[in-house]
Amino acid sequence: MTDLSEPTDPPVKKLAVDPDRAPPMVPPLGLGVATDHVMVEGWPVQSMRRGPPAHEADSGWTFASGLESSDELADPKRAGAYDLDLIANIDPDVLPFLTWPPGTVVERSTPSSPLEVVEGPEQPPEVRLLPPVGPGPVRFSDAWRFMAPTRLLRWLDGADLVLWRPGLQAMLAVYDGPADPAARLAELAAQVHPDATHVERSVQGGLARLSFRLEEAGSAAIFGFLRTADHELHVALHFDDEQAEAHARAMLATAAHVADEVQA
C-alpha cells in the first residue's frame, strides 16, 4: 500500500467520520495509512498490517477493507495517512491490536468474523488498548467498580488498568488474598510518606480505606488503598490541574467493592 507522510487534508475528502466531532479513542500513537474504502466509504477494516515506520510520526500500520483492487492499492489518491484515533473511530475493532509490534498482520477470515492476529508474536504485548469508558459506572475486575466523571481512554499494562485523558492518568491494581481489613489499613498507614497531605482513613462495613495526596518533583498525585477481607485495590491518580484533581477525587470517592453492593 502507498506510504503517505502527512494526514489527508479534510477538505480534499469527505470522511465517514467528521474529524472535528470524533470522540477520542486512543492516546497519541501516530499515523496509519488507510484506503478510501475505509476512511471515506466507512467499510470495516478487513486487514491491518504493521511494518517498520517510515518516519517519526508513522506508526507503520496500514488498513484495508478487502474491497480494493490491485490498481486502487497502488494509487496514492485512493488512500491517505490519518491519525490512528480517527481510524479507530471508523472501526473500533482495530483497537486491541494497535500496540502490537511491526511484523504483525491482523485479518478477518470472513467479512463478519472478528479481527485476529495471523502473523506476529505468539503472546500479546504488555500494553493492550481497550474501548474508552465514561462518563458513568466502570467495572474493574469482578470485585471493584467506580464512577468515571468524564470520558477516559483505557488500556491494560500487564494486569494493571490505566485510565487516561490529557492532564489525568489513573492506574488501578487488584490483589487477592485473605487479610483483616483494619490490620491491613494500619500496615498501609504506617508506610505513608511523611510529606503526604490530606491523609484520610476509615473502616466501615468490612471495607477499609486509606488515601493521601503527595507532591514530588512538581508532580501531584492522590493514592488510594481499599481493602476487604479477600480483595485489595490500589489506585494512583496523577493530575496536572484543579479540574483533573477534582476528577481524580471523584473517581476515588466512588470506588466500591461490588460484592458489598450486592449484599446490601
C-alpha positions, -999 to +999 in steps of 0.1 A: +000+000+000+012+035-007+030+052+021+019+088+028+038+110+052+011+136+061-025+134+072-050+139+044-064+174+043-100+171+054-114+194+026-099+171+000-120+141+010-153+139+029-146+112+055-170+088+070-164+104+104-161+141+110-126+146+124-138+176+144-165+156+161-148+122+165-145+114+202-111+103+215-105+066+212-067+060+218-038+080+232-015+096+207+000+068+187+009+084+153-004+080+118-016+050+098-023+046+061-059+036+052-077+033+020-107+054+009-129+023+012-123+025+050-120+063+056-144+077+030-169+049+025-167+037+061-162+000+054-149-022+083-112-030+083-106-064+068-068-065+072-043-044+090-005-048+088+023-032+107+057-026+090+087-006+100+078+031+105+088+053+076+093+084+098+088+096+133+050+102+130+044+070+112+031+040+132+038+016+104+002+004+103-018+001+070-055-006+068-077-020+040-113-031+036-106-061+014-127-044-014-097-027-030-084-038-064-047-040-070-049-008-090-066+010-061-040-002-036-012+012-059-030+045-064-018+071-038-050+091-044-071+062-031-055+062+004-043+086+030-024+090+062-046+095+092-043+096+130-049+062+144-075+077+167-096+087+136-092+052+121-104+037+154-134+059+153-144+044+119-137+008+130-132+003+168-124-034+162-088-023+154-083-010+190-069-042+207-042-046+180-027-011+177+001-018+202+013-050+185+048-046+171+060-044+135+056-077+117+021-081+129-007-090+104-043-089+115-072-101+094-108-112+093-114-148+080-148-136+067-163-101+064-185-108+095-158-125+117-136-107+143-102-095+135-075-120+146-037-120+145-025-142+117+012-132+118+033-119+147+043-127+182+026-156+199+019-136+231+002-102+231+021-071+242+021-059+278+001-028+268-033-037+253-058-010+244-095-013+255-125+007+245-129+041+263-152+044+292-173+071+309-188+092+320-206+067+342-200+034+360-169+014+353-163-021+364-128-032+371-124-070+377-151-089+394-146-071+427-145-034+421-163-005+404-161+033+403-178+062+385-158+079+357-167+116+358-156+121+322-146+101+291-114+082+298-092+062+274-084+028+287-057+002+284-041-027+303-005-025+313+002-061+322-025-068+348-030-032+358-057-010+343-047+025+331-073+053+325-062+085+308-072+118+294-050+148+289-039+160+323-051+129+342-039+094+345-051+067+368-036+032+374-055+006+392-042-027+405-061-055+422-046-081+447-065-111+460-059-129+493-073-130+528-064-103+553-080-084+582-091-050+567-084-030+599-050-046+604-040-042+568-051-005+569-028+001+599+000-016+580-005+006+549-009+038+570+025+032+586+041+033+551+026+066+541+053+091+530+060+117+557+053+146+532+019+133+523-011+156+530-049+151+531-044+117+548-078+100+553-086+066+567-118+047+576-132+012+582-169+008+575-189-024+567-159-046+562-142-021+538-111-003+549-100+029+530-068+049+531-060+079+508-034+107+507-021+134+484+016+137+476+037+161+456+071+151+443+093+170+419+064+191+406+041+161+401+009+158+421-010+126+428-036+111+450-031+075+462-058+053+475-060+018+491-092-002+496-092-035+515-119-061+522-113-095+538-104-110+504-096-082+480-073-052+478-074-023+454-045+002+448-052+034+429-027+060+418-041+092+402-017+117+387-031+151+376-020+184+362-046+209+372-075+216+396-102+201+373-082+169+369-077+167+406-114+171+411-120+142+387-094+121+405-110+127+439-144+118+424-131+085+410-115+075+443-146+086+463-169+064+443-146+033+442-166+005+458-165-033+464-191-048+441-197-078+464-206-054+492-231-036+470-248-069+460-251-079+497-265-045+506 
